Amino acid sequence: MTRRGDETLNDLDERMRMSDPRFARGLDSGRPCPPREYRRGPAWALLAGAVALLAAGLVLPQGLMLAAGLVLAGIAAQFLTAPRRRAGRRPRPR
């Protein structure tokens, strides 16, 4: 492989280690975990809590509970659908 190709691969490896160290450690050990983009467990738990809060706000005449459930549901939806930004992302050289 050419020297330029080695530098490119080393740069990609370093970026991956900086953006998702857990995934990089898994690749080194031969048992990779899903990348950060696919780990959405906390967002699902937040959504379940929001639905429970919404239901409690509907059953009990509590407007504050209902509003809190709606806000939490919106936050959980944002976590589930928004693409994650990479930390320390540098612009591409042209």
Backbone as a chain_set.jsonl record, in Angstrom:
{"seq": "MTRRGDETLNDLDERMRMSDPRFARGLDSGRPCPPREYRRGPAWALLAGAVALLAAGLVLPQGLMLAAGLVLAGIAAQFLTAPRRRAGRRPRPR", "coords": {"N": [[0.848, -1.169, 0.0], [0.452, 2.25, -0.664], [2.201, 5.093, 0.703], [0.522, 7.284, 1.105], [-1.958, 6.027, 1.191], [-1.69, 4.534, 3.557], [-1.517, 6.627, 5.419], [-4.066, 7.712, 5.161], [-5.673, 5.562, 6.052], [-4.746, 5.358, 8.699], [-5.58, 7.85, 9.642], [-8.374, 7.58, 9.427], [-8.741, 5.509, 11.271], [-7.961, 6.764, 13.649], [-9.89, 8.804, 13.838], [-12.19, 7.229, 14.177], [-11.632, 6.044, 16.651], [-11.697, 8.291, 18.277], [-14.335, 9.204, 17.975], [-16.025, 7.059, 18.731], [-15.093, 5.314, 21.168], [-15.786, 2.92, 22.473], [-16.793, 1.211, 20.494], [-14.473, 0.974, 18.938], [-12.741, -0.35, 20.738], [-14.096, -2.761, 20.89], [-13.777, -3.712, 18.274], [-11.019, -4.139, 18.298], [-10.83, -6.258, 20.117], [-12.166, -8.211, 18.77], [-14.847, -8.623, 19.122], [-17.137, -6.758, 18.282], [-19.294, -4.127, 19.411], [-22.517, -2.627, 18.734], [-22.352, 0.364, 16.724], [-22.404, 3.772, 17.987], [-24.525, 5.162, 16.813], [-26.54, 3.317, 16.608], [-27.219, 2.579, 19.154], [-29.743, 3.079, 21.066], [-31.049, 2.753, 23.45], [-31.469, 4.31, 25.931], [-33.097, 6.35, 24.893], [-35.411, 5.007, 24.182], [-36.27, 4.186, 26.712], [-36.799, 6.678, 27.848], [-38.903, 7.463, 26.208], [-40.824, 5.542, 26.932], [-41.23, 6.281, 29.6], [-42.306, 8.819, 29.152], [-44.721, 8.203, 27.872], [-46.005, 6.864, 29.936], [-46.243, 8.98, 31.754], [-47.872, 10.684, 30.273], [-50.193, 9.103, 30.129], [-50.866, 8.971, 32.864], [-51.348, 11.68, 33.294], [-53.617, 11.997, 31.76], [-55.48, 10.277, 32.97], [-55.595, 11.145, 35.649], [-56.696, 14.344, 36.542], [-54.456, 16.214, 35.745], [-52.811, 18.795, 34.534], [-50.151, 19.614, 34.473], [-48.681, 17.242, 34.583], [-49.473, 16.11, 32.183], [-48.452, 17.989, 30.353], [-45.702, 17.742, 30.917], [-45.295, 15.109, 30.109], [-45.769, 15.367, 27.356], [-43.646, 17.049, 26.618], [-41.415, 15.437, 27.295], [-41.904, 13.303, 25.548], [-41.481, 14.556, 23.102], [-38.742, 15.15, 23.327], [-37.669, 12.562, 23.467], [-38.43, 11.613, 20.944], [-36.848, 13.239, 19.352], [-34.289, 12.28, 20.051], [-34.478, 9.723, 19.023], [-34.721, 10.059, 16.268], [-32.941, 11.986, 15.231], [-29.899, 12.489, 13.484], [-26.702, 11.841, 14.832], [-24.232, 14.211, 15.716], [-20.787, 14.298, 14.948], [-18.144, 14.388, 17.238], [-15.559, 16.732, 17.294], [-15.232, 16.964, 14.54], [-13.538, 17.481, 11.557], [-13.184, 19.68, 8.748], [-13.186, 18.449, 5.377], [-10.194, 18.095, 3.507], [-9.504, 19.749, 0.447]], "CA": [[0.0, 0.0, 0.0], [1.259, 3.467, -0.753], [2.32, 5.868, 1.946], [-0.696, 8.107, 1.203], [-3.028, 5.127, 1.617], [-1.478, 4.241, 4.979], [-1.878, 7.82, 6.186], [-5.527, 7.818, 5.135], [-6.218, 4.539, 6.941], [-4.429, 5.746, 10.073], [-6.446, 8.975, 9.973], [-9.714, 7.032, 9.653], [-8.698, 4.766, 12.522], [-7.906, 7.729, 14.755], [-11.214, 9.448, 13.943], [-13.135, 6.27, 14.748], [-11.317, 5.904, 18.073], [-12.131, 9.503, 18.977], [-15.785, 9.375, 17.936], [-16.712, 5.98, 19.441], [-14.039, 4.441, 21.712], [-16.323, 1.601, 22.841], [-16.83, 0.431, 19.26], [-13.084, 0.696, 18.544], [-12.23, -1.404, 21.631], [-14.732, -4.008, 20.48], [-13.114, -4.187, 17.056], [-9.7, -4.659, 18.673], [-10.966, -7.548, 20.796], [-12.817, -9.167, 17.883], [-16.269, -8.731, 19.47], [-17.611, -5.377, 18.224], [-20.647, -3.769, 19.821], [-23.078, -1.742, 17.712], [-21.881, 1.743, 16.786], [-23.182, 4.691, 18.808], [-25.735, 5.563, 16.113], [-27.56, 2.282, 16.758], [-27.512, 2.349, 20.573], [-30.779, 4.043, 21.413], [-31.781, 2.246, 24.61], [-31.967, 5.368, 26.812], [-34.179, 7.1, 24.252], [-36.632, 4.192, 24.303], [-36.703, 4.261, 28.113], [-37.389, 8.008, 28.016], [-40.201, 7.443, 25.534], [-41.747, 4.765, 27.766], [-41.584, 7.13, 30.737], [-43.167, 9.895, 28.668], [-46.051, 7.64, 27.632], [-46.592, 6.629, 31.263], [-46.596, 10.292, 32.297], [-49.042, 11.131, 29.508], [-51.357, 8.332, 30.568], [-51.219, 9.426, 34.212], [-51.919, 13.013, 33.165], [-54.968, 11.881, 31.213], [-56.345, 9.619, 33.954], [-55.742, 12.127, 36.718], [-56.813, 15.663, 35.896], [-53.234, 16.96, 36.042], [-52.287, 19.425, 33.332], [-48.692, 19.672, 34.527], [-48.209, 15.905, 34.213], [-49.728, 15.967, 30.757], [-47.478, 18.831, 29.64], [-44.379, 17.137, 31.084], [-45.268, 13.929, 29.244], [-45.63, 15.812, 25.969], [-42.274, 17.542, 26.427], [-40.509, 14.288, 27.296], [-42.12, 12.544, 24.314], [-40.788, 15.288, 22.042], [-37.297, 14.966, 23.496], [-37.357, 11.176, 23.092], [-38.543, 11.508, 19.484], [-35.653, 13.873, 18.797], [-33.163, 11.363, 20.238], [-34.648, 8.541, 18.184], [-34.696, 10.338, 14.832], [-31.902, 12.91, 14.795], [-28.553, 11.932, 13.321], [-25.776, 12.378, 15.835], [-23.071, 14.926, 15.19], [-19.511, 13.727, 15.386], [-17.345, 15.301, 18.023], [-14.249, 17.03, 16.735], [-15.219, 16.728, 13.094], [-12.757, 18.449, 10.808], [-13.597, 19.761, 7.348], [-12.384, 17.66, 4.439], [-9.27, 18.863, 2.656], [-9.872, 19.689, -0.992]], "C": [[0.898, 1.238, 0.0], [1.268, 4.202, 0.583], [1.068, 6.72, 2.172], [-1.876, 7.252, 1.682], [-2.91, 4.77, 3.089], [-1.867, 5.421, 5.857], [-3.39, 7.983, 6.255], [-6.156, 6.804, 6.084], [-5.948, 4.868, 8.403], [-5.31, 6.904, 10.534], [-7.871, 8.5, 10.254], [-9.793, 6.272, 10.977], [-8.714, 5.709, 13.725], [-9.25, 8.436, 14.937], [-12.233, 8.513, 14.567], [-12.885, 6.114, 16.245], [-11.772, 7.119, 18.865], [-13.653, 9.606, 19.036], [-16.528, 8.3, 18.724], [-15.687, 4.993, 19.999], [-14.541, 3.04, 22.057], [-16.365, 0.677, 21.621], [-15.421, 0.046, 18.819], [-12.473, -0.392, 19.426], [-12.823, -2.753, 21.267], [-14.114, -4.577, 19.216], [-11.749, -4.77, 17.366], [-9.797, -6.036, 19.31], [-11.622, -8.609, 19.922], [-14.288, -9.371, 18.176], [-16.878, -7.321, 19.464], [-19.043, -5.228, 18.737], [-21.209, -2.858, 18.737], [-22.507, -0.329, 17.835], [-22.859, 2.625, 17.559], [-24.508, 5.068, 18.141], [-26.877, 4.565, 16.305], [-27.881, 1.963, 18.209], [-28.494, 3.416, 21.039], [-31.617, 3.591, 22.597], [-32.287, 3.329, 25.544], [-33.102, 6.173, 26.2], [-35.494, 6.319, 24.335], [-37.158, 4.218, 25.731], [-37.355, 5.615, 28.397], [-38.756, 8.072, 27.359], [-41.232, 6.658, 26.341], [-42.178, 5.567, 28.989], [-42.51, 8.262, 30.336], [-44.584, 9.399, 28.425], [-46.753, 7.363, 28.963], [-47.032, 7.944, 31.895], [-47.808, 10.87, 31.571], [-50.31, 10.41, 29.959], [-51.808, 8.766, 31.96], [-51.84, 10.813, 34.172], [-53.314, 12.996, 32.587], [-55.941, 11.282, 32.226], [-56.627, 10.558, 35.119], [-55.872, 13.501, 36.055], [-55.627, 16.578, 36.252], [-52.642, 17.511, 34.75], [-50.772, 19.463, 33.302], [-48.073, 18.329, 34.142], [-48.352, 15.682, 32.711], [-48.711, 16.767, 29.941], [-46.073, 18.24, 29.747], [-44.246, 15.895, 30.204], [-45.101, 14.296, 27.779], [-44.211, 16.305, 25.68], [-41.292, 16.379, 26.38], [-40.677, 13.427, 26.043], [-41.433, 13.232, 23.131], [-39.286, 15.123, 22.11], [-36.889, 13.556, 23.072], [-37.442, 10.993, 21.58], [-37.331, 12.14, 18.806], [-34.434, 12.954, 18.915], [-33.256, 10.159, 19.307], [-34.462, 8.831, 16.7], [-33.527, 11.182, 14.377], [-30.575, 12.196, 14.582], [-27.614, 12.606, 14.308], [-24.626, 13.075, 15.144], [-21.81, 14.284, 15.736], [-18.72, 14.78, 16.128], [-15.99, 15.511, 17.337], [-14.142, 16.81, 15.249], [-14.478, 17.869, 12.397], [-13.275, 18.514, 9.376], [-12.65, 18.954, 6.459], [-11.417, 18.558, 3.67], [-9.646, 18.697, 1.194], [-8.676, 19.709, -1.86]], "O": [[1.972, 1.244, 0.602], [0.443, 3.951, 1.462], [0.608, 6.859, 3.305], [-2.693, 7.707, 2.484], [-3.916, 4.708, 3.795], [-2.473, 5.242, 6.914], [-3.929, 8.353, 7.298], [-7.068, 7.142, 6.838], [-6.818, 4.682, 9.254], [-5.739, 6.938, 11.687], [-8.505, 8.959, 11.204], [-10.777, 6.375, 11.709], [-9.415, 5.458, 14.705], [-9.695, 8.643, 16.066], [-13.047, 8.934, 15.388], [-13.835, 6.059, 17.026], [-12.191, 6.983, 20.014], [-14.203, 10.049, 20.045], [-17.56, 8.591, 19.329], [-15.43, 3.955, 19.388], [-13.789, 2.072, 21.942], [-16.013, -0.499, 21.714], [-15.195, -1.08, 18.375], [-11.764, -1.264, 18.925], [-12.138, -3.774, 21.326], [-13.945, -5.79, 19.098], [-11.352, -5.776, 16.777], [-8.944, -6.891, 19.074], [-11.636, -9.785, 20.287], [-14.926, -10.212, 17.542], [-17.11, -6.75, 20.53], [-19.888, -6.097, 18.52], [-20.453, -2.364, 17.901], [-22.21, 0.122, 18.942], [-24.015, 2.25, 17.757], [-25.507, 5.271, 18.83], [-28.047, 4.927, 16.179], [-28.754, 1.134, 18.464], [-28.095, 4.534, 21.366], [-32.77, 3.999, 22.734], [-33.455, 3.28, 25.929], [-33.985, 6.634, 26.922], [-36.559, 6.905, 24.534], [-38.37, 4.267, 25.94], [-38.356, 5.684, 29.11], [-39.676, 8.679, 27.907], [-42.391, 7.065, 26.426], [-43.347, 5.541, 29.374], [-43.406, 8.63, 31.096], [-45.547, 10.099, 28.739], [-47.954, 7.6, 29.098], [-48.096, 8.005, 32.51], [-48.675, 11.479, 32.198], [-51.359, 11.026, 30.145], [-53.005, 8.912, 32.205], [-52.764, 11.098, 34.934], [-54.119, 13.879, 32.884], [-57.086, 11.723, 32.332], [-57.778, 10.736, 35.518], [-55.181, 13.764, 35.071], [-55.78, 17.573, 36.96], [-52.042, 16.772, 33.969], [-50.166, 19.358, 32.235], [-47.054, 18.288, 33.452], [-47.462, 15.134, 32.06], [-48.175, 16.27, 28.951], [-45.33, 18.239, 28.765], [-43.188, 15.662, 29.619], [-44.379, 13.623, 27.043], [-43.647, 16.012, 24.626], [-40.423, 16.342, 25.509], [-39.699, 12.881, 25.532], [-40.871, 12.566, 22.262], [-38.623, 14.974, 21.084], [-35.876, 13.378, 22.395], [-36.615, 10.293, 20.996], [-36.846, 11.63, 17.797], [-33.636, 12.861, 17.983], [-32.238, 9.636, 18.855], [-34.082, 7.936, 15.945], [-33.148, 11.097, 13.209], [-30.169, 11.384, 15.413], [-27.73, 13.802, 14.577], [-24.11, 12.607, 14.13], [-21.789, 13.786, 16.862], [-18.636, 15.93, 15.695], [-15.368, 14.56, 16.864], [-13.063, 16.5, 14.745], [-14.754, 19.047, 12.62], [-13.753, 17.512, 8.845], [-11.467, 18.803, 6.763], [-11.784, 19.651, 3.238], [-10.059, 17.619, 0.766], [-8.801, 19.666, -3.084]]}, "num_chains": 1, "name": "protein.A"}
